[in-house]
Amino acid sequence: MAKNKKKKLKLPLAYKPLGFVLGWASGALAGLAFRRTWLALRHEEDAPDALDRDRGWGEILLAAAVQGALFAVARSAADRTGAKAIEHSTGVWPVADKGGRD
């Protein structure tokens, strides 16, 4: 039993490099998806930023909502993919508790 507990304690360290790579890749894909989505929604290549003087509240908040949703979906997909890969290869879920991300 002690051997199994030791394995569970080391797994989060093994998961971190995989999580980092998947997180970076998902962020890059989410950025690309956001640019394409904004182009399809507004027919503009540049999405508004909160500090764009010439943009209205509606445009800025729409852009933030779309970007936030896409990044959250990409991050969740990457986290879940990495956790499932670790579980598949080791038989142990990489996070000890059942709680979510803080």
Rosetta blueprint (number, residue, H / E / L):
1 M L
2 A H
3 K H
4 N H
5 K H
6 K H
7 K H
8 K H
9 L H
10 K H
11 L H
12 P H
13 L H
14 A H
15 Y H
16 K H
17 P H
18 L H
19 G H
20 F H
21 V H
22 L H
23 G H
24 W H
25 A H
26 S H
27 G H
28 A H
29 L H
30 A H
31 G H
32 L H
33 A H
34 F H
35 R H
36 R H
37 T H
38 W H
39 L H
40 A H
41 L H
42 R H
43 H L
44 E L
45 E L
46 D L
47 A L
48 P L
49 D L
50 A L
51 L L
52 D L
53 R L
54 D L
55 R L
56 G L
57 W H
58 G H
59 E H
60 I H
61 L H
62 L H
63 A H
64 A H
65 A H
66 V H
67 Q H
68 G H
69 A H
70 L H
71 F H
72 A H
73 V H
74 A H
75 R H
76 S H
77 A H
78 A H
79 D H
80 R H
81 T H
82 G H
83 A H
84 K H
85 A H
86 I H
87 E H
88 H H
89 S H
90 T H
91 G L
92 V L
93 W L
94 P L
95 V L
96 A L
97 D L
98 K L
99 G L
100 G L
101 R L
102 D L
